[in-house]
Amino acid sequence: MFGEDDTGGVIRSWAEIGSVWAQVEPVDAGLRLFADQALTETTHRITLRMRNDITSAMRLRKGTRIFQILTLHDPDESGRYLVCRVREEGR
């Protein structure tokens, strides 16, 4: 969700829309450059039951860990599962 502060700046807030069971698998770990700094980056694959209300503009959370959704797909086009490729934030 987005809002504005008193000076016209953007305020971003997040709201929980549900809890789900999911399988979290690490896929890759490495470095990426951002503003001349090397930052560690860890990507994961998160598999859950199909939900049509999840988009790549959302995040997933496991405890205190936050995952930015990069891609979403139905691996076998059966409508049973949703596979999210994610990047872990803050690690």
Gaussian input, Z-matrix of N, CA and C with variables (Angstrom, degrees):
# hf/3-21g

backbone

0 1
 N
 C     1     B1
 C     2     B2     1     A1
 N     3     B3     2     A2     1     D1
 C     4     B4     3     A3     2     D2
 C     5     B5     4     A4     3     D3
 N     6     B6     5     A5     4     D4
 C     7     B7     6     A6     5     D5
 C     8     B8     7     A7     6     D6
 N     9     B9     8     A8     7     D7
 C    10    B10     9     A9     8     D8
 C    11    B11    10    A10     9     D9
 N    12    B12    11    A11    10    D10
 C    13    B13    12    A12    11    D11
 C    14    B14    13    A13    12    D12
 N    15    B15    14    A14    13    D13
 C    16    B16    15    A15    14    D14
 C    17    B17    16    A16    15    D15
 N    18    B18    17    A17    16    D16
 C    19    B19    18    A18    17    D17
 C    20    B20    19    A19    18    D18
 N    21    B21    20    A20    19    D19
 C    22    B22    21    A21    20    D20
 C    23    B23    22    A22    21    D21
 N    24    B24    23    A23    22    D22
 C    25    B25    24    A24    23    D23
 C    26    B26    25    A25    24    D24
 N    27    B27    26    A26    25    D25
 C    28    B28    27    A27    26    D26
 C    29    B29    28    A28    27    D27
 N    30    B30    29    A29    28    D28
 C    31    B31    30    A30    29    D29
 C    32    B32    31    A31    30    D30
 N    33    B33    32    A32    31    D31
 C    34    B34    33    A33    32    D32
 C    35    B35    34    A34    33    D33
 N    36    B36    35    A35    34    D34
 C    37    B37    36    A36    35    D35
 C    38    B38    37    A37    36    D36
 N    39    B39    38    A38    37    D37
 C    40    B40    39    A39    38    D38
 C    41    B41    40    A40    39    D39
 N    42    B42    41    A41    40    D40
 C    43    B43    42    A42    41    D41
 C    44    B44    43    A43    42    D42
 N    45    B45    44    A44    43    D43
 C    46    B46    45    A45    44    D44
 C    47    B47    46    A46    45    D45
 N    48    B48    47    A47    46    D46
 C    49    B49    48    A48    47    D47
 C    50    B50    49    A49    48    D48
 N    51    B51    50    A50    49    D49
 C    52    B52    51    A51    50    D50
 C    53    B53    52    A52    51    D51
 N    54    B54    53    A53    52    D52
 C    55    B55    54    A54    53    D53
 C    56    B56    55    A55    54    D54
 N    57    B57    56    A56    55    D55
 C    58    B58    57    A57    56    D56
 C    59    B59    58    A58    57    D57
 N    60    B60    59    A59    58    D58
 C    61    B61    60    A60    59    D59
 C    62    B62    61    A61    60    D60
 N    63    B63    62    A62    61    D61
 C    64    B64    63    A63    62    D62
 C    65    B65    64    A64    63    D63
 N    66    B66    65    A65    64    D64
 C    67    B67    66    A66    65    D65
 C    68    B68    67    A67    66    D66
 N    69    B69    68    A68    67    D67
 C    70    B70    69    A69    68    D68
 C    71    B71    70    A70    69    D69
 N    72    B72    71    A71    70    D70
 C    73    B73    72    A72    71    D71
 C    74    B74    73    A73    72    D72
 N    75    B75    74    A74    73    D73
 C    76    B76    75    A75    74    D74
 C    77    B77    76    A76    75    D75
 N    78    B78    77    A77    76    D76
 C    79    B79    78    A78    77    D77
 C    80    B80    79    A79    78    D78
 N    81    B81    80    A80    79    D79
 C    82    B82    81    A81    80    D80
 C    83    B83    82    A82    81    D81
 N    84    B84    83    A83    82    D82
 C    85    B85    84    A84    83    D83
 C    86    B86    85    A85    84    D84
 N    87    B87    86    A86    85    D85
 C    88    B88    87    A87    86    D86
 C    89    B89    88    A88    87    D87
 N    90    B90    89    A89    88    D88
 C    91    B91    90    A90    89    D89
 C    92    B92    91    A91    90    D90
 N    93    B93    92    A92    91    D91
 C    94    B94    93    A93    92    D92
 C    95    B95    94    A94    93    D93
 N    96    B96    95    A95    94    D94
 C    97    B97    96    A96    95    D95
 C    98    B98    97    A97    96    D96
 N    99    B99    98    A98    97    D97
 C   100   B100    99    A99    98    D98
 C   101   B101   100   A100    99    D99
 N   102   B102   101   A101   100   D100
 C   103   B103   102   A102   101   D101
 C   104   B104   103   A103   102   D102
 N   105   B105   104   A104   103   D103
 C   106   B106   105   A105   104   D104
 C   107   B107   106   A106   105   D105
 N   108   B108   107   A107   106   D106
 C   109   B109   108   A108   107   D107
 C   110   B110   109   A109   108   D108
 N   111   B111   110   A110   109   D109
 C   112   B112   111   A111   110   D110
 C   113   B113   112   A112   111   D111
 N   114   B114   113   A113   112   D112
 C   115   B115   114   A114   113   D113
 C   116   B116   115   A115   114   D114
 N   117   B117   116   A116   115   D115
 C   118   B118   117   A117   116   D116
 C   119   B119   118   A118   117   D117
 N   120   B120   119   A119   118   D118
 C   121   B121   120   A120   119   D119
 C   122   B122   121   A121   120   D120
 N   123   B123   122   A122   121   D121
 C   124   B124   123   A123   122   D122
 C   125   B125   124   A124   123   D123
 N   126   B126   125   A125   124   D124
 C   127   B127   126   A126   125   D125
 C   128   B128   127   A127   126   D126
 N   129   B129   128   A128   127   D127
 C   130   B130   129   A129   128   D128
 C   131   B131   130   A130   129   D129
 N   132   B132   131   A131   130   D130
 C   133   B133   132   A132   131   D131
 C   134   B134   133   A133   132   D132
 N   135   B135   134   A134   133   D133
 C   136   B136   135   A135   134   D134
 C   137   B137   136   A136   135   D135
 N   138   B138   137   A137   136   D136
 C   139   B139   138   A138   137   D137
 C   140   B140   139   A139   138   D138
 N   141   B141   140   A140   139   D139
 C   142   B142   141   A141   140   D140
 C   143   B143   142   A142   141   D141
 N   144   B144   143   A143   142   D142
 C   145   B145   144   A144   143   D143
 C   146   B146   145   A145   144   D144
 N   147   B147   146   A146   145   D145
 C   148   B148   147   A147   146   D146
 C   149   B149   148   A148   147   D147
 N   150   B150   149   A149   148   D148
 C   151   B151   150   A150   149   D149
 C   152   B152   151   A151   150   D150
 N   153   B153   152   A152   151   D151
 C   154   B154   153   A153   152   D152
 C   155   B155   154   A154   153   D153
 N   156   B156   155   A155   154   D154
 C   157   B157   156   A156   155   D155
 C   158   B158   157   A157   156   D156
 N   159   B159   158   A158   157   D157
 C   160   B160   159   A159   158   D158
 C   161   B161   160   A160   159   D159
 N   162   B162   161   A161   160   D160
 C   163   B163   162   A162   161   D161
 C   164   B164   163   A163   162   D162
 N   165   B165   164   A164   163   D163
 C   166   B166   165   A165   164   D164
 C   167   B167   166   A166   165   D165
 N   168   B168   167   A167   166   D166
 C   169   B169   168   A168   167   D167
 C   170   B170   169   A169   168   D168
 N   171   B171   170   A170   169   D169
 C   172   B172   171   A171   170   D170
 C   173   B173   172   A172   171   D171
 N   174   B174   173   A173   172   D172
 C   175   B175   174   A174   173   D173
 C   176   B176   175   A175   174   D174
 N   177   B177   176   A176   175   D175
 C   178   B178   177   A177   176   D176
 C   179   B179   178   A178   177   D177
 N   180   B180   179   A179   178   D178
 C   181   B181   180   A180   179   D179
 C   182   B182   181   A181   180   D180
 N   183   B183   182   A182   181   D181
 C   184   B184   183   A183   182   D182
 C   185   B185   184   A184   183   D183
 N   186   B186   185   A185   184   D184
 C   187   B187   186   A186   185   D185
 C   188   B188   187   A187   186   D186
 N   189   B189   188   A188   187   D187
 C   190   B190   189   A189   188   D188
 C   191   B191   190   A190   189   D189
 N   192   B192   191   A191   190   D190
 C   193   B193   192   A192   191   D191
 C   194   B194   193   A193   192   D192
 N   195   B195   194   A194   193   D193
 C   196   B196   195   A195   194   D194
 C   197   B197   196   A196   195   D195
 N   198   B198   197   A197   196   D196
 C   199   B199   198   A198   197   D197
 C   200   B200   199   A199   198   D198
 N   201   B201   200   A200   199   D199
 C   202   B202   201   A201   200   D200
 C   203   B203   202   A202   201   D201
 N   204   B204   203   A203   202   D202
 C   205   B205   204   A204   203   D203
 C   206   B206   205   A205   204   D204
 N   207   B207   206   A206   205   D205
 C   208   B208   207   A207   206   D206
 C   209   B209   208   A208   207   D207
 N   210   B210   209   A209   208   D208
 C   211   B211   210   A210   209   D209
 C   212   B212   211   A211   210   D210
 N   213   B213   212   A212   211   D211
 C   214   B214   213   A213   212   D212
 C   215   B215   214   A214   213   D213
 N   216   B216   215   A215   214   D214
 C   217   B217   216   A216   215   D215
 C   218   B218   217   A217   216   D216
 N   219   B219   218   A218   217   D217
 C   220   B220   219   A219   218   D218
 C   221   B221   220   A220   219   D219
 N   222   B222   221   A221   220   D220
 C   223   B223   222   A222   221   D221
 C   224   B224   223   A223   222   D222
 N   225   B225   224   A224   223   D223
 C   226   B226   225   A225   224   D224
 C   227   B227   226   A226   225   D225
 N   228   B228   227   A227   226   D226
 C   229   B229   228   A228   227   D227
 C   230   B230   229   A229   228   D228
 N   231   B231   230   A230   229   D229
 C   232   B232   231   A231   230   D230
 C   233   B233   232   A232   231   D231
 N   234   B234   233   A233   232   D232
 C   235   B235   234   A234   233   D233
 C   236   B236   235   A235   234   D234
 N   237   B237   236   A236   235   D235
 C   238   B238   237   A237   236   D236
 C   239   B239   238   A238   237   D237
 N   240   B240   239   A239   238   D238
 C   241   B241   240   A240   239   D239
 C   242   B242   241   A241   240   D240
 N   243   B243   242   A242   241   D241
 C   244   B244   243   A243   242   D242
 C   245   B245   244   A244   243   D243
 N   246   B246   245   A245   244   D244
 C   247   B247   246   A246   245   D245
 C   248   B248   247   A247   246   D246
 N   249   B249   248   A248   247   D247
 C   250   B250   249   A249   248   D248
 C   251   B251   250   A250   249   D249
 N   252   B252   251   A251   250   D250
 C   253   B253   252   A252   251   D251
 C   254   B254   253   A253   252   D252
 N   255   B255   254   A254   253   D253
 C   256   B256   255   A255   254   D254
 C   257   B257   256   A256   255   D255
 N   258   B258   257   A257   256   D256
 C   259   B259   258   A258   257   D257
 C   260   B260   259   A259   258   D258
 N   261   B261   260   A260   259   D259
 C   262   B262   261   A261   260   D260
 C   263   B263   262   A262   261   D261
 N   264   B264   263   A263   262   D262
 C   265   B265   264   A264   263   D263
 C   266   B266   265   A265   264   D264
 N   267   B267   266   A266   265   D265
 C   268   B268   267   A267   266   D266
 C   269   B269   268   A268   267   D267
 N   270   B270   269   A269   268   D268
 C   271   B271   270   A270   269   D269
 C   272   B272   271   A271   270   D270

   B1=1.4368
   B2=1.5193
   B3=1.3043
   B4=1.4517
   B5=1.5187
   B6=1.2969
   B7=1.4534
   B8=1.5188
   B9=1.3192
   B10=1.4593
   B11=1.5139
   B12=1.3495
   B13=1.4534
   B14=1.5275
   B15=1.3207
   B16=1.4643
   B17=1.5225
   B18=1.3304
   B19=1.4637
   B20=1.5222
   B21=1.3189
   B22=1.4673
   B23=1.5143
   B24=1.3307
   B25=1.4560
   B26=1.5179
   B27=1.3040
   B28=1.4591
   B29=1.5258
   B30=1.3112
   B31=1.4645
   B32=1.5200
   B33=1.3267
   B34=1.4567
   B35=1.5242
   B36=1.3137
   B37=1.4596
   B38=1.5227
   B39=1.3257
   B40=1.4540
   B41=1.5166
   B42=1.3214
   B43=1.4581
   B44=1.5217
   B45=1.3159
   B46=1.4633
   B47=1.5213
   B48=1.3498
   B49=1.4611
   B50=1.5208
   B51=1.3288
   B52=1.4524
   B53=1.5127
   B54=1.3244
   B55=1.4641
   B56=1.5188
   B57=1.3203
   B58=1.4597
   B59=1.5232
   B60=1.3207
   B61=1.4534
   B62=1.5160
   B63=1.3326
   B64=1.4618
   B65=1.5195
   B66=1.3170
   B67=1.4671
   B68=1.5216
   B69=1.3336
   B70=1.4627
   B71=1.5214
   B72=1.3484
   B73=1.4677
   B74=1.5223
   B75=1.3312
   B76=1.4660
   B77=1.5250
   B78=1.3228
   B79=1.4646
   B80=1.5188
   B81=1.3281
   B82=1.4594
   B83=1.5278
   B84=1.3135
   B85=1.4575
   B86=1.5177
   B87=1.3157
   B88=1.4538
   B89=1.5081
   B90=1.3032
   B91=1.4623
   B92=1.5124
   B93=1.3273
   B94=1.4587
   B95=1.5155
   B96=1.3058
   B97=1.4613
   B98=1.5151
   B99=1.3178
   B100=1.4543
   B101=1.5196
   B102=1.3108
   B103=1.4701
   B104=1.5231
   B105=1.3161
   B106=1.4625
   B107=1.5313
   B108=1.3221
   B109=1.4689
   B110=1.5267
   B111=1.3075
   B112=1.4618
   B113=1.5257
   B114=1.3192
   B115=1.4619
   B116=1.5185
   B117=1.3195
   B118=1.4603
   B119=1.5165
   B120=1.3223
   B121=1.4558
   B122=1.5201
   B123=1.3130
   B124=1.4523
   B125=1.5196
   B126=1.3228
   B127=1.4603
   B128=1.5122
   B129=1.3073
   B130=1.4579
   B131=1.5275
   B132=1.3112
   B133=1.4599
   B134=1.5238
   B135=1.3281
   B136=1.4619
   B137=1.5161
   B138=1.3345
   B139=1.4556
   B140=1.5209
   B141=1.3374
   B142=1.4503
   B143=1.5191
   B144=1.3169
   B145=1.4568
   B146=1.5163
   B147=1.3263
   B148=1.4646
   B149=1.5262
   B150=1.3067
   B151=1.4703
   B152=1.5105
   B153=1.3065
   B154=1.4625
   B155=1.5206
   B156=1.3481
   B157=1.4545
   B158=1.5237
   B159=1.3222
   B160=1.4635
   B161=1.5227
   B162=1.3427
   B163=1.4608
   B164=1.5262
   B165=1.3172
   B166=1.4642
   B167=1.5312
   B168=1.3180
   B169=1.4654
   B170=1.5259
   B171=1.3388
   B172=1.4627
   B173=1.5201
   B174=1.3360
   B175=1.4539
   B176=1.5236
   B177=1.3211
   B178=1.4517
   B179=1.5246
   B180=1.3287
   B181=1.4548
   B182=1.5149
   B183=1.3257
   B184=1.4651
   B185=1.5206
   B186=1.3282
   B187=1.4605
   B188=1.5096
   B189=1.3298
   B190=1.4687
   B191=1.5204
   B192=1.3263
   B193=1.4758
   B194=1.5250
   B195=1.3319
   B196=1.4608
   B197=1.5247
   B198=1.3410
   B199=1.4575
   B200=1.5258
   B201=1.3299
   B202=1.4591
   B203=1.5204
   B204=1.3144
   B205=1.4696
   B206=1.5219
   B207=1.3334
   B208=1.4594
   B209=1.5238
   B210=1.3357
   B211=1.4677
   B212=1.5251
   B213=1.3281
   B214=1.4609
   B215=1.5197
   B216=1.3311
   B217=1.4646
   B218=1.5181
   B219=1.3223
   B220=1.4577
   B221=1.5289
   B222=1.3389
   B223=1.4655
   B224=1.5211
   B225=1.3342
   B226=1.4673
   B227=1.5255
   B228=1.3440
   B229=1.4617
   B230=1.5249
   B231=1.3306
   B232=1.4613
   B233=1.5280
   B234=1.3333
   B235=1.4486
   B236=1.5143
   B237=1.3447
   B238=1.4680
   B239=1.5190
   B240=1.3300
   B241=1.4633
   B242=1.5166
   B243=1.3265
   B244=1.4552
   B245=1.5165
   B246=1.3208
   B247=1.4638
   B248=1.5223
   B249=1.3270
   B250=1.4579
   B251=1.5242
   B252=1.3187
   B253=1.4663
   B254=1.5179
   B255=1.3323
   B256=1.4662
   B257=1.5217
   B258=1.3111
   B259=1.4682
   B260=1.5323
   B261=1.3117
   B262=1.4666
   B263=1.5139
   B264=1.3165
   B265=1.4496
   B266=1.5210
   B267=1.3148
   B268=1.4573
   B269=1.5077
   B270=1.3213
   B271=1.4625
   B272=1.4860
   A1=108.33
   A2=115.02
   A3=120.10
   A4=109.31
   A5=116.08
   A6=122.76
   A7=108.39
   A8=116.64
   A9=121.21
   A10=109.43
   A11=114.20
   A12=117.73
   A13=108.88
   A14=117.46
   A15=121.78
   A16=113.74
   A17=117.68
   A18=120.16
   A19=112.60
   A20=117.47
   A21=120.41
   A22=113.83
   A23=117.86
   A24=121.44
   A25=111.03
   A26=115.95
   A27=121.41
   A28=110.19
   A29=116.08
   A30=122.72
   A31=106.83
   A32=116.37
   A33=120.98
   A34=108.41
   A35=116.20
   A36=120.09
   A37=108.36
   A38=115.99
   A39=121.96
   A40=109.05
   A41=116.49
   A42=121.90
   A43=108.80
   A44=115.86
   A45=120.23
   A46=109.25
   A47=116.69
   A48=119.77
   A49=112.19
   A50=117.53
   A51=119.00
   A52=111.85
   A53=114.47
   A54=121.90
   A55=108.20
   A56=116.62
   A57=121.44
   A58=109.62
   A59=115.87
   A60=121.80
   A61=106.71
   A62=116.68
   A63=119.99
   A64=109.92
   A65=113.89
   A66=121.03
   A67=107.19
   A68=116.49
   A69=121.87
   A70=107.95
   A71=115.87
   A72=121.09
   A73=109.84
   A74=118.30
   A75=119.64
   A76=109.47
   A77=116.48
   A78=120.91
   A79=111.01
   A80=116.55
   A81=119.18
   A82=109.09
   A83=115.36
   A84=121.48
   A85=107.56
   A86=115.71
   A87=119.02
   A88=110.66
   A89=115.17
   A90=121.93
   A91=109.29
   A92=115.67
   A93=120.61
   A94=107.14
   A95=115.68
   A96=120.51
   A97=109.85
   A98=115.31
   A99=121.40
   A100=107.40
   A101=117.20
   A102=123.52
   A103=110.89
   A104=116.00
   A105=123.78
   A106=113.61
   A107=116.81
   A108=121.09
   A109=108.28
   A110=115.91
   A111=120.66
   A112=107.89
   A113=115.90
   A114=121.37
   A115=109.20
   A116=116.24
   A117=118.59
   A118=109.03
   A119=114.58
   A120=120.29
   A121=108.50
   A122=116.09
   A123=121.41
   A124=108.22
   A125=116.45
   A126=120.45
   A127=108.92
   A128=114.75
   A129=122.71
   A130=109.41
   A131=114.68
   A132=122.23
   A133=105.35
   A134=116.37
   A135=121.29
   A136=108.05
   A137=115.97
   A138=121.95
   A139=108.96
   A140=116.15
   A141=121.36
   A142=110.08
   A143=116.52
   A144=119.36
   A145=108.97
   A146=116.25
   A147=121.27
   A148=110.64
   A149=113.38
   A150=122.34
   A151=106.46
   A152=116.72
   A153=121.13
   A154=112.94
   A155=116.53
   A156=119.36
   A157=113.25
   A158=118.18
   A159=121.73
   A160=109.21
   A161=116.06
   A162=121.00
   A163=109.46
   A164=116.31
   A165=120.55
   A166=112.34
   A167=118.32
   A168=121.31
   A169=111.32
   A170=116.54
   A171=121.45
   A172=110.78
   A173=115.20
   A174=122.18
   A175=108.29
   A176=115.24
   A177=121.39
   A178=107.26
   A179=116.26
   A180=120.42
   A181=109.35
   A182=116.03
   A183=122.75
   A184=106.19
   A185=116.38
   A186=119.96
   A187=109.81
   A188=116.45
   A189=120.47
   A190=112.44
   A191=117.13
   A192=120.97
   A193=109.80
   A194=115.64
   A195=122.32
   A196=108.47
   A197=116.78
   A198=122.45
   A199=109.57
   A200=116.38
   A201=122.48
   A202=107.46
   A203=118.04
   A204=121.69
   A205=109.19
   A206=116.29
   A207=121.96
   A208=111.02
   A209=117.03
   A210=121.32
   A211=109.72
   A212=115.10
   A213=123.29
   A214=108.12
   A215=117.13
   A216=118.22
   A217=111.64
   A218=114.91
   A219=124.14
   A220=105.52
   A221=118.69
   A222=120.62
   A223=115.31
   A224=118.28
   A225=119.17
   A226=112.25
   A227=116.37
   A228=123.51
   A229=112.97
   A230=116.08
   A231=120.99
   A232=112.16
   A233=117.37
   A234=121.07
   A235=113.52
   A236=116.90
   A237=120.34
   A238=112.51
   A239=117.43
   A240=121.26
   A241=111.38
   A242=114.51
   A243=122.70
   A244=106.93
   A245=117.35
   A246=122.31
   A247=107.72
   A248=115.26
   A249=121.69
   A250=108.53
   A251=116.96
   A252=120.26
   A253=104.60
   A254=116.21
   A255=120.75
   A256=111.10
   A257=115.27
   A258=122.79
   A259=106.18
   A260=115.71
   A261=119.50
   A262=109.48
   A263=116.98
   A264=122.42
   A265=110.98
   A266=115.89
   A267=121.01
   A268=116.73
   A269=118.97
   A270=120.68
   A271=108.43
   D1=145.53
   D2=179.64
   D3=-121.88
   D4=149.21
   D5=175.38
   D6=-147.72
   D7=-178.07
   D8=178.13
   D9=-120.90
   D10=144.62
   D11=173.17
   D12=-90.27
   D13=-174.26
   D14=-175.70
   D15=-66.56
   D16=-19.13
   D17=-178.37
   D18=-105.29
   D19=10.36
   D20=178.12
   D21=90.04
   D22=2.75
   D23=177.60
   D24=-75.81
   D25=161.99
   D26=-178.44
   D27=-92.12
   D28=133.95
   D29=174.73
   D30=-112.24
   D31=123.96
   D32=179.77
   D33=-107.02
   D34=130.66
   D35=175.82
   D36=-134.96
   D37=158.24
   D38=-177.52
   D39=-120.96
   D40=146.08
   D41=177.62
   D42=-129.15
   D43=136.84
   D44=178.79
   D45=-72.69
   D46=132.81
   D47=178.46
   D48=-109.13
   D49=-9.51
   D50=177.74
   D51=169.76
   D52=169.05
   D53=175.81
   D54=-118.06
   D55=137.76
   D56=-179.21
   D57=-138.30
   D58=156.80
   D59=169.80
   D60=-86.10
   D61=139.67
   D62=-178.18
   D63=-151.71
   D64=155.79
   D65=173.65
   D66=-101.73
   D67=125.32
   D68=-179.07
   D69=-111.76
   D70=120.71
   D71=-179.08
   D72=-124.32
   D73=125.95
   D74=173.15
   D75=-66.50
   D76=139.58
   D77=-178.92
   D78=-113.46
   D79=-46.63
   D80=-173.96
   D81=-153.47
   D82=150.29
   D83=174.04
   D84=-137.55
   D85=140.87
   D86=-179.13
   D87=-173.21
   D88=-161.49
   D89=-179.63
   D90=-117.29
   D91=147.57
   D92=170.12
   D93=-133.89
   D94=150.17
   D95=-179.26
   D96=-94.36
   D97=133.20
   D98=177.03
   D99=-144.13
   D100=117.60
   D101=-179.49
   D102=52.31
   D103=48.80
   D104=179.20
   D105=61.54
   D106=22.80
   D107=176.02
   D108=-120.46
   D109=140.69
   D110=174.85
   D111=-88.62
   D112=118.43
   D113=179.66
   D114=-113.26
   D115=138.72
   D116=176.03
   D117=-73.07
   D118=144.82
   D119=-179.65
   D120=-136.00
   D121=130.06
   D122=177.88
   D123=-123.16
   D124=126.61
   D125=176.30
   D126=-108.66
   D127=150.28
   D128=-178.85
   D129=-134.29
   D130=163.61
   D131=170.09
   D132=-115.78
   D133=123.66
   D134=178.59
   D135=-115.43
   D136=121.88
   D137=-178.77
   D138=-110.61
   D139=129.58
   D140=178.36
   D141=-142.26
   D142=169.41
   D143=176.07
   D144=-62.40
   D145=148.21
   D146=-176.23
   D147=-57.16
   D148=132.24
   D149=172.24
   D150=-136.17
   D151=133.16
   D152=-179.89
   D153=-90.82
   D154=-2.02
   D155=-177.16
   D156=-100.91
   D157=11.38
   D158=178.56
   D159=-102.87
   D160=133.19
   D161=178.94
   D162=-128.66
   D163=168.25
   D164=179.22
   D165=-72.47
   D166=-6.16
   D167=175.36
   D168=-83.48
   D169=-3.55
   D170=-177.37
   D171=-101.08
   D172=175.57
   D173=175.34
   D174=-126.84
   D175=158.39
   D176=172.89
   D177=-114.26
   D178=150.30
   D179=-178.11
   D180=-133.09
   D181=138.43
   D182=171.64
   D183=-128.34
   D184=102.87
   D185=-173.94
   D186=62.77
   D187=-122.42
   D188=179.11
   D189=-92.60
   D190=-3.16
   D191=-179.18
   D192=-84.42
   D193=135.86
   D194=-178.31
   D195=-117.09
   D196=135.22
   D197=-178.78
   D198=-123.35
   D199=123.92
   D200=175.44
   D201=-83.43
   D202=126.97
   D203=-179.85
   D204=-77.45
   D205=124.01
   D206=177.85
   D207=-97.15
   D208=-47.11
   D209=179.04
   D210=-143.26
   D211=156.31
   D212=176.95
   D213=-131.38
   D214=138.79
   D215=172.36
   D216=-159.27
   D217=158.70
   D218=175.93
   D219=-95.42
   D220=108.03
   D221=-168.76
   D222=-62.32
   D223=-33.27
   D224=-179.97
   D225=-122.20
   D226=13.49
   D227=178.28
   D228=54.75
   D229=32.37
   D230=179.13
   D231=-97.66
   D232=-12.27
   D233=-177.42
   D234=79.49
   D235=10.96
   D236=-178.60
   D237=-91.81
   D238=-38.91
   D239=-173.53
   D240=-127.38
   D241=154.43
   D242=173.81
   D243=-123.70
   D244=124.63
   D245=178.54
   D246=-107.92
   D247=124.84
   D248=179.96
   D249=-112.17
   D250=126.24
   D251=170.05
   D252=-91.87
   D253=125.89
   D254=-172.02
   D255=-131.04
   D256=160.79
   D257=173.29
   D258=-117.06
   D259=129.98
   D260=179.12
   D261=-77.47
   D262=131.66
   D263=-179.36
   D264=-91.66
   D265=145.54
   D266=172.58
   D267=73.56
   D268=22.15
   D269=178.75
   D270=-121.56

